Amino acid sequence: MKQASVAIVGGGLSGLYAALLLEKKGIDYILLEARPTLGGRIITTRSATDMPLESPNTDATTALSADNFDLGPSWFWPDFQQQLGQLIDELQLESFEQFEEGDMMVERSAHEPAIRSQGYKSTSPSMRLKGGMAALINALYNRLDRNKIITNQPVHQINKTDEYIEVISKDSSGQLTTWQAGHILLALPPRLAAASIAFTPALPTDLTIQWHNTATWMAPHAKYFAVYDTPFWRDTGLSGEARSAIGPLVEIHDASITEGSGALFGFIGVPVQQRQSISETVLKEYCREQLVRLFGAEAGTPKAEYLKDWAQDPFTATIADLDVNADSYGQHALAPNARASSGVWQQCLTGIGSEWSRQFSGYTAGAIDAASVAVQNLPECVSNIESKKYD
């Protein structure tokens, strides 16, 4: 049976950052990621090879030089997400401001042509990373002990005993592995943790309900990208932004690379249940037709297209995420409790996924916030495990 002072369940941004903080404190850990690659909801696609840039299968230097497009989160705001901004500076990652110069296009009705309207710029600039958000994942991964990071290990059972916590994972071949730890950091969405992991003894009922009722950011969403040789819309004074009451894309932005291809991306407004009845090929066709309506014929022949439906990702979405209230669609959830307030789990289990952040629930910055709060407040049982290892 394998041992570690802390077991991190999930290898997205919060899990990797928690691992970095634990290494700085000299605390032993193991990180278990269900997917074959790291990054969680941070997925960056390379246009040149049509290949995901999800570490550990990607070299960070290569990633920074390619046409990379974020199928998950794209932006951060260092003016008020200062901890994330400081981390990006510490990792020496390059960023650039989201392009918003020029007019935007607006579709109000299927019976009226799209109109050109004065655009606007965000008060606090939306920033993007050169190389995409995968550059952040790669930079963290390259600073960690790779022997402590194991992919293809979905965790399905966590048991509390008198002396330690058992974490049971199962690889793609069905082989079970049991790990012993003094504390568990859940680096995945609360709803997914409640739905996919069996806890023995059971978590407090009120905590389970809170986690189940916390919507997972990105889970009901789908993003579409169209890549072109150049951002041709800028030649006519357009910003690449658009809003539509017709769809299928309800919100569109310029996703061009500073020294690379032009690109447009949009959030698909077709509800989850309806998307399941439409093939990806047909949905892409509808998206191209809309871009032609908004930006002209040249928009109809992208050199590459990408569509990521997060509702179809089993390590992001649950059945509960498929039943989305229209009023709450696209809204960040209020953070639930990250720990049990009483009982056997009180000092031995902490949620650190982005949705557990009190400041930035669901945002990329929330992953950094939740992980740092949890590691800073690790209970006494972790140090006890550390001391026992050397008795």
Kinemage of the C-alpha trace (Angstrom):
@kinemage 1
@onewidth
@group {chain A} dominant
@subgroup {mainchain}
@vectorlist {calphas} color= white
{ca met a 1} P 0.000 0.000 0.000
{ca lys a 2} L 1.453 3.374 -1.034
{ca gln a 3} L 1.686 6.265 1.432
{ca ala a 4} L 1.794 10.056 1.286
{ca ser a 5} L 1.067 12.789 3.798
{ca val a 6} L -1.386 14.452 1.410
{ca ala a 7} L -3.307 12.960 -1.519
{ca ile a 8} L -4.417 15.435 -4.179
{ca val a 9} L -7.357 14.206 -6.238
{ca gly a 10} L -7.281 16.063 -9.544
{ca gly a 11} L -4.497 17.436 -11.751
{ca gly a 12} L -6.032 20.681 -12.944
{ca leu a 13} L -4.736 24.113 -11.985
{ca ser a 14} L -5.746 23.884 -8.318
{ca gly a 15} L -4.193 20.438 -7.890
{ca leu a 16} L -0.898 21.404 -9.524
{ca tyr a 17} L -0.651 24.650 -7.583
{ca ala a 18} L -1.376 22.824 -4.326
{ca ala a 19} L 1.420 20.387 -5.208
{ca leu a 20} L 3.810 23.296 -5.741
{ca leu a 21} L 2.896 24.799 -2.363
{ca leu a 22} L 3.325 21.435 -0.626
{ca glu a 23} L 6.757 20.972 -2.175
{ca lys a 24} L 7.782 24.420 -0.918
{ca lys a 25} L 6.669 23.358 2.580
{ca gly a 26} L 8.489 20.029 2.335
{ca ile a 27} L 5.251 18.037 2.711
{ca asp a 28} L 5.061 14.695 0.929
{ca tyr a 29} L 2.124 14.211 -1.473
{ca ile a 30} L 0.729 12.163 -4.319
{ca leu a 31} L -1.382 13.653 -7.106
{ca leu a 32} L -3.922 11.422 -8.888
{ca glu a 33} L -5.495 12.623 -12.133
{ca ala a 34} L -8.342 10.776 -13.853
{ca arg a 35} L -7.517 11.998 -17.355
{ca pro a 36} L -4.508 10.799 -19.359
{ca thr a 37} L -3.161 14.362 -19.284
{ca leu a 38} L -3.089 17.254 -16.837
{ca gly a 39} L -4.891 20.581 -16.888
{ca gly a 40} L -8.485 19.678 -16.055
{ca arg a 41} L -10.729 22.280 -17.642
{ca ile a 42} L -7.699 24.040 -19.103
{ca ile a 43} L -7.372 22.573 -22.584
{ca thr a 44} L -5.409 24.317 -25.306
{ca thr a 45} L -5.442 23.111 -28.915
{ca arg a 46} L -2.575 23.635 -31.327
{ca ser a 47} L -3.805 24.649 -34.767
{ca ala a 48} L -0.736 23.398 -36.598
{ca thr a 49} L -1.189 19.788 -35.542
{ca asp a 50} L -4.775 19.672 -34.264
{ca met a 51} L -3.374 18.249 -31.032
{ca pro a 52} L -4.251 19.149 -27.430
{ca leu a 53} L -1.539 20.899 -25.441
{ca glu a 54} L -2.235 19.190 -22.148
{ca ser a 55} L 0.848 18.482 -20.059
{ca pro a 56} L 2.621 16.146 -19.429
{ca asn a 57} L 2.505 15.218 -23.130
{ca thr a 58} L 3.646 18.650 -24.323
{ca asp a 59} L 6.899 20.533 -24.213
{ca ala a 60} L 6.319 24.025 -22.831
{ca thr a 61} L 8.773 25.674 -25.238
{ca thr a 62} L 6.967 24.203 -28.247
{ca ala a 63} L 3.611 25.260 -26.829
{ca leu a 64} L 4.620 28.911 -26.603
{ca ser a 65} L 5.613 29.121 -30.274
{ca ala a 66} L 2.505 27.573 -31.836
{ca asp a 67} L -0.990 28.789 -32.714
{ca asn a 68} L -2.741 27.792 -29.505
{ca phe a 69} L -6.438 28.230 -28.720
{ca asp a 70} L -8.086 27.788 -25.338
{ca leu a 71} L -11.083 25.456 -25.373
{ca gly a 72} L -11.574 26.125 -21.664
{ca pro a 73} L -10.814 29.354 -19.774
{ca ser a 74} L -9.051 32.034 -21.827
{ca trp a 75} L -8.775 35.192 -19.726
{ca phe a 76} L -7.517 36.485 -16.429
{ca trp a 77} L -7.655 39.938 -14.846
{ca pro a 78} L -4.433 40.732 -12.942
{ca asp a 79} L -5.735 44.114 -11.800
{ca phe a 80} L -8.019 42.413 -9.285
{ca gln a 81} L -6.902 38.759 -9.459
{ca gln a 82} L -3.558 39.714 -7.986
{ca gln a 83} L -2.497 36.321 -6.647
{ca leu a 84} L -2.883 34.715 -10.073
{ca gly a 85} L -1.139 37.678 -11.687
{ca gln a 86} L 1.791 37.320 -9.297
{ca leu a 87} L 2.060 33.603 -10.049
{ca ile a 88} L 2.143 34.274 -13.780
{ca asp a 89} L 4.915 36.831 -13.219
{ca glu a 90} L 6.796 34.384 -10.971
{ca leu a 91} L 6.609 31.720 -13.678
{ca gln a 92} L 7.819 34.308 -16.233
{ca leu a 93} L 4.894 33.740 -18.587
{ca glu a 94} L 4.088 36.291 -21.270
{ca ser a 95} L 0.606 37.788 -21.484
{ca phe a 96} L -1.192 40.117 -23.859
{ca glu a 97} L -4.400 42.122 -23.801
{ca gln a 98} L -7.589 40.809 -25.386
{ca phe a 99} L -8.201 42.637 -28.687
{ca glu a 100} L -11.277 44.864 -28.393
{ca glu a 101} L -10.565 47.747 -30.771
{ca gly a 102} L -13.322 48.631 -33.235
{ca asp a 103} L -17.046 48.063 -33.682
{ca met a 104} L -19.042 44.988 -32.723
{ca met a 105} L -21.813 43.185 -34.570
{ca val a 106} L -25.269 42.598 -33.081
{ca glu a 107} L -28.036 40.197 -34.167
{ca arg a 108} L -31.356 41.007 -32.544
{ca ser a 109} L -33.814 39.088 -34.688
{ca ala a 110} L -33.890 36.463 -37.421
{ca his a 111} L -36.032 38.880 -39.415
{ca glu a 112} L -33.466 41.693 -39.365
{ca pro a 113} L -29.906 41.832 -40.699
{ca ala a 114} L -27.057 42.131 -38.229
{ca ile a 115} L -26.184 45.693 -37.317
{ca arg a 116} L -22.866 47.318 -36.623
{ca ser a 117} L -22.607 48.958 -33.224
{ca gln a 118} L -19.997 50.859 -31.284
{ca gly a 119} L -17.806 48.445 -29.388
{ca tyr a 120} L -16.565 48.770 -25.848
{ca lys a 121} L -13.445 47.894 -23.928
{ca ser a 122} L -13.341 46.153 -20.577
{ca thr a 123} L -12.618 48.542 -17.708
{ca ser a 124} L -10.043 46.111 -16.367
{ca pro a 125} L -8.274 44.615 -19.404
{ca ser a 126} L -8.934 40.951 -20.089
{ca met a 127} L -5.541 39.291 -20.469
{ca arg a 128} L -4.499 36.126 -22.280
{ca leu a 129} L -1.348 34.038 -22.039
{ca lys a 130} L 1.021 33.567 -24.920
{ca gly a 131} L 0.789 29.868 -25.702
{ca gly a 132} L -2.663 29.676 -24.145
{ca met a 133} L -3.567 28.717 -20.594
{ca ala a 134} L -1.706 25.443 -21.104
{ca ala a 135} L 1.484 27.487 -20.681
{ca leu a 136} L 0.484 27.927 -17.031
{ca ile a 137} L -0.138 24.199 -16.594
{ca asn a 138} L 3.169 23.321 -18.256
{ca ala a 139} L 5.120 25.830 -16.169
{ca leu a 140} L 3.754 24.392 -12.925
{ca tyr a 141} L 4.295 20.807 -14.030
{ca asn a 142} L 7.904 21.519 -14.954
{ca arg a 143} L 8.565 22.677 -11.368
{ca leu a 144} L 7.155 19.546 -9.714
{ca asp a 145} L 8.479 16.087 -8.888
{ca arg a 146} L 6.991 14.060 -11.751
{ca asn a 147} L 7.243 10.835 -9.767
{ca lys a 148} L 4.484 12.159 -7.506
{ca ile a 149} L 2.051 12.832 -10.357
{ca ile a 150} L 0.082 9.908 -11.773
{ca thr a 151} L -2.430 10.197 -14.607
{ca asn a 152} L -5.134 7.746 -15.725
{ca gln a 153} L -6.117 7.223 -12.083
{ca pro a 154} L -9.790 8.083 -11.484
{ca val a 155} L -10.501 8.016 -7.740
{ca his a 156} L -13.805 6.317 -6.953
{ca gln a 157} L -13.555 5.491 -3.234
{ca ile a 158} L -12.212 7.320 -0.152
{ca asn a 159} L -12.364 5.575 3.224
{ca lys a 160} L -11.623 7.034 6.650
{ca thr a 161} L -9.993 4.643 9.133
{ca asp a 162} L -8.812 5.281 12.680
{ca glu a 163} L -5.212 5.864 11.567
{ca tyr a 164} L -5.312 7.186 8.022
{ca ile a 165} L -7.420 7.741 4.913
{ca glu a 166} L -7.579 5.213 2.080
{ca val a 167} L -7.820 6.548 -1.461
{ca ile a 168} L -8.724 3.909 -4.031
{ca ser a 169} L -8.167 4.591 -7.728
{ca lys a 170} L -8.739 2.478 -10.826
{ca asp a 171} L -6.697 2.738 -14.044
{ca ser a 172} L -7.919 2.141 -17.599
{ca ser a 173} L -7.221 -1.599 -17.330
{ca gly a 174} L -9.382 -1.876 -14.221
{ca gln a 175} L -6.479 -2.356 -11.815
{ca leu a 176} L -7.140 -0.944 -8.339
{ca thr a 177} L -4.520 0.920 -6.320
{ca thr a 178} L -4.919 1.923 -2.675
{ca trp a 179} L -3.106 4.926 -1.230
{ca gln a 180} L -2.784 5.963 2.414
{ca ala a 181} L -2.791 9.649 3.342
{ca gly a 182} L -3.315 11.915 6.313
{ca his a 183} L -5.293 14.542 4.397
{ca ile a 184} L -7.175 14.705 1.094
{ca leu a 185} L -7.292 17.751 -1.165
{ca leu a 186} L -10.171 17.468 -3.637
{ca ala a 187} L -8.994 19.374 -6.707
{ca leu a 188} L -12.138 18.820 -8.755
{ca pro a 189} L -15.586 20.461 -8.894
{ca pro a 190} L -17.737 19.917 -5.770
{ca arg a 191} L -20.624 18.439 -7.755
{ca leu a 192} L -18.322 15.986 -9.523
{ca ala a 193} L -16.742 14.937 -6.217
{ca ala a 194} L -20.162 14.275 -4.687
{ca ala a 195} L -21.328 12.306 -7.742
{ca ser a 196} L -18.238 10.240 -8.593
{ca ile a 197} L -16.557 9.388 -5.266
{ca ala a 198} L -17.992 7.092 -2.598
{ca phe a 199} L -17.026 8.210 0.904
{ca thr a 200} L -16.970 5.744 3.818
{ca pro a 201} L -18.294 6.736 6.241
{ca ala a 202} L -20.605 9.034 4.303
{ca leu a 203} L -19.976 12.762 4.304
{ca pro a 204} L -22.388 14.874 6.368
{ca thr a 205} L -25.695 15.160 4.528
{ca asp a 206} L -25.721 18.956 4.524
{ca leu a 207} L -22.232 19.058 2.989
{ca thr a 208} L -23.144 16.544 0.269
{ca ile a 209} L -26.241 18.595 -0.605
{ca gln a 210} L -24.169 21.779 -0.821
{ca trp a 211} L -21.656 20.154 -3.125
{ca his a 212} L -24.338 18.600 -5.314
{ca asn a 213} L -26.113 21.964 -5.659
{ca thr a 214} L -22.966 23.854 -6.682
{ca ala a 215} L -22.998 24.311 -10.448
{ca thr a 216} L -19.731 23.457 -12.197
{ca trp a 217} L -18.322 26.291 -14.275
{ca met a 218} L -17.970 25.277 -17.966
{ca ala a 219} L -19.986 22.068 -17.486
{ca pro a 220} L -23.044 23.161 -19.531
{ca his a 221} L -21.010 25.219 -22.010
{ca ala a 222} L -19.669 24.578 -25.484
{ca lys a 223} L -17.101 26.663 -27.365
{ca tyr a 224} L -16.526 26.942 -31.113
{ca phe a 225} L -13.345 28.218 -32.789
{ca ala a 226} L -12.749 29.212 -36.401
{ca val a 227} L -9.122 29.814 -37.407
{ca tyr a 228} L -8.027 31.941 -40.400
{ca asp a 229} L -4.732 33.072 -41.907
{ca thr a 230} L -5.310 36.639 -40.694
{ca pro a 231} L -7.867 38.538 -38.575
{ca phe a 232} L -9.485 39.976 -41.706
{ca trp a 233} L -12.388 41.596 -39.800
{ca arg a 234} L -9.978 44.135 -38.323
{ca asp a 235} L -9.363 45.540 -41.824
{ca thr a 236} L -12.902 46.924 -41.805
{ca gly a 237} L -12.735 48.307 -38.274
{ca leu a 238} L -14.453 45.404 -36.525
{ca ser a 239} L -13.271 44.094 -33.169
{ca gly a 240} L -14.371 40.516 -33.787
{ca glu a 241} L -16.921 40.815 -30.992
{ca ala a 242} L -20.578 40.034 -31.568
{ca arg a 243} L -23.759 39.359 -29.614
{ca ser a 244} L -26.656 37.388 -31.011
{ca ala a 245} L -30.208 36.584 -30.007
{ca ile a 246} L -30.369 34.129 -32.913
{ca gly a 247} L -27.354 31.885 -32.435
{ca pro a 248} L -26.095 29.312 -32.387
{ca leu a 249} L -23.258 31.481 -31.026
{ca val a 250} L -24.558 33.993 -28.490
{ca glu a 251} L -21.258 35.700 -27.650
{ca ile a 252} L -18.274 35.964 -30.001
{ca his a 253} L -14.750 37.298 -29.454
{ca asp a 254} L -11.500 37.774 -31.329
{ca ala a 255} L -9.228 34.843 -30.406
{ca ser a 256} L -6.317 35.756 -32.675
{ca ile a 257} L -2.704 35.097 -31.788
{ca thr a 258} L -0.418 38.131 -31.470
{ca glu a 259} L 2.104 36.703 -33.940
{ca gly a 260} L 0.077 33.982 -35.628
{ca ser a 261} L -3.287 33.120 -37.081
{ca gly a 262} L -6.500 35.068 -36.839
{ca ala a 263} L -9.333 33.378 -34.988
{ca leu a 264} L -12.863 33.888 -33.743
{ca phe a 265} L -14.451 31.968 -30.908
{ca gly a 266} L -17.943 31.894 -29.523
{ca phe a 267} L -20.016 30.387 -26.748
{ca ile a 268} L -22.752 28.181 -28.149
{ca gly a 269} L -26.157 29.157 -26.782
{ca val a 270} L -27.977 25.986 -27.821
{ca pro a 271} L -29.126 24.304 -24.575
{ca val a 272} L -27.357 21.131 -23.515
{ca gln a 273} L -30.292 18.805 -24.191
{ca gln a 274} L -30.776 20.175 -27.728
{ca arg a 275} L -27.060 19.947 -28.515
{ca gln a 276} L -27.185 16.220 -27.869
{ca ser a 277} L -29.531 15.792 -30.841
{ca ile a 278} L -27.287 17.748 -33.249
{ca ser a 279} L -24.148 16.260 -34.790
{ca glu a 280} L -20.878 18.144 -34.411
{ca thr a 281} L -20.650 18.481 -38.191
{ca val a 282} L -24.053 20.159 -38.434
{ca leu a 283} L -23.395 22.416 -35.450
{ca lys a 284} L -20.118 23.606 -36.978
{ca glu a 285} L -21.955 24.328 -40.215
{ca tyr a 286} L -24.487 26.494 -38.365
{ca cys a 287} L -21.638 28.351 -36.661
{ca arg a 288} L -19.906 29.070 -39.983
{ca glu a 289} L -23.161 30.353 -41.463
{ca gln a 290} L -23.553 32.728 -38.548
{ca leu a 291} L -19.994 34.042 -38.896
{ca val a 292} L -20.698 34.750 -42.574
{ca arg a 293} L -23.787 36.745 -41.583
{ca leu a 294} L -21.728 38.775 -39.146
{ca phe a 295} L -18.309 39.130 -40.769
{ca gly a 296} L -18.756 38.374 -44.475
{ca ala a 297} L -18.066 35.530 -46.899
{ca glu a 298} L -14.424 35.158 -45.892
{ca ala a 299} L -15.562 33.889 -42.509
{ca gly a 300} L -17.129 30.849 -44.168
{ca thr a 301} L -13.834 29.139 -45.029
{ca pro a 302} L -11.723 28.760 -41.889
{ca lys a 303} L -8.521 26.779 -42.212
{ca ala a 304} L -9.319 24.943 -38.971
{ca glu a 305} L -12.306 24.525 -36.646
{ca tyr a 306} L -12.655 23.285 -33.085
{ca leu a 307} L -15.671 22.529 -30.983
{ca lys a 308} L -15.475 21.551 -27.326
{ca asp a 309} L -18.720 20.529 -25.626
{ca trp a 310} L -17.955 20.408 -21.926
{ca ala a 311} L -21.281 18.729 -21.178
{ca gln a 312} L -19.881 15.625 -22.885
{ca asp a 313} L -16.755 15.562 -20.701
{ca pro a 314} L -17.277 12.881 -17.992
{ca phe a 315} L -14.542 14.365 -15.791
{ca thr a 316} L -16.246 17.772 -15.793
{ca ala a 317} L -20.009 17.374 -16.142
{ca thr a 318} L -22.524 15.240 -14.275
{ca ile a 319} L -26.159 14.403 -14.995
{ca ala a 320} L -27.162 17.374 -12.845
{ca asp a 321} L -25.258 19.716 -15.194
{ca leu a 322} L -27.424 18.647 -18.133
{ca asp a 323} L -30.536 20.152 -16.552
{ca val a 324} L -29.628 23.827 -16.621
{ca asn a 325} L -32.021 26.575 -15.604
{ca ala a 326} L -31.943 29.302 -18.246
{ca asp a 327} L -31.772 31.979 -15.551
{ca ser a 328} L -28.607 30.493 -14.038
{ca tyr a 329} L -26.831 29.526 -17.275
{ca gly a 330} L -23.429 31.154 -17.426
{ca gln a 331} L -23.480 32.302 -13.801
{ca his a 332} L -20.692 31.503 -11.354
{ca ala a 333} L -21.939 29.608 -8.308
{ca leu a 334} L -21.563 30.695 -4.692
{ca ala a 335} L -18.794 28.749 -2.986
{ca pro a 336} L -19.949 25.875 -0.756
{ca asn a 337} L -18.191 24.801 2.419
{ca ala a 338} L -14.838 23.209 1.637
{ca arg a 339} L -14.752 21.115 4.818
{ca ala a 340} L -17.113 19.260 7.097
{ca ser a 341} L -17.873 21.308 10.210
{ca ser a 342} L -18.062 18.225 12.420
{ca gly a 343} L -17.634 14.450 12.388
{ca val a 344} L -14.825 12.163 11.279
{ca trp a 345} L -14.083 14.091 8.065
{ca gln a 346} L -13.711 17.490 9.712
{ca gln a 347} L -9.906 17.654 9.793
{ca cys a 348} L -8.994 15.297 6.977
{ca leu a 349} L -10.698 16.474 3.761
{ca thr a 350} L -10.661 19.853 1.994
{ca gly a 351} L -12.117 20.966 -1.334
{ca ile a 352} L -9.722 23.075 -3.404
{ca gly a 353} L -11.332 23.141 -6.862
{ca ser a 354} L -12.102 26.575 -8.276
{ca glu a 355} L -15.752 26.493 -7.160
{ca trp a 356} L -14.616 26.361 -3.509
{ca ser a 357} L -12.972 29.790 -3.745
{ca arg a 358} L -14.811 32.469 -1.746
{ca gln a 359} L -13.334 35.248 -3.894
{ca phe a 360} L -13.357 33.874 -7.433
{ca ser a 361} L -15.633 30.843 -7.510
{ca gly a 362} L -15.374 29.131 -10.882
{ca tyr a 363} L -12.665 31.423 -12.248
{ca thr a 364} L -9.088 30.420 -12.995
{ca ala a 365} L -8.018 32.691 -10.144
{ca gly a 366} L -10.340 30.717 -7.873
{ca ala a 367} L -8.230 27.592 -8.340
{ca ile a 368} L -5.180 29.463 -7.059
{ca asp a 369} L -7.103 31.031 -4.183
{ca ala a 370} L -8.764 27.806 -2.982
{ca ala a 371} L -5.532 25.787 -3.180
{ca ser a 372} L -3.483 28.360 -1.279
{ca val a 373} L -6.094 28.719 1.486
{ca ala a 374} L -6.265 24.939 1.928
{ca val a 375} L -2.505 24.354 2.054
{ca gln a 376} L -2.021 27.277 4.413
{ca asn a 377} L -4.601 25.786 6.786
{ca leu a 378} L -3.648 22.105 6.672
{ca pro a 379} L -4.599 20.535 10.015
{ca glu a 380} L -2.394 18.863 12.579
{ca cys a 381} L -3.060 15.364 11.237
{ca val a 382} L -0.775 16.065 8.260
{ca ser a 383} L 2.238 16.865 10.412
{ca asn a 384} L 1.459 13.743 12.454
{ca ile a 385} L 1.720 11.628 9.308
{ca glu a 386} L 4.999 13.357 8.446
{ca ser a 387} L 6.489 12.530 11.835
{ca lys a 388} L 5.301 8.897 11.749
{ca lys a 389} L 7.154 8.318 8.488
{ca tyr a 390} L 10.467 8.869 10.252
{ca asp a 391} L 9.717 7.078 13.568
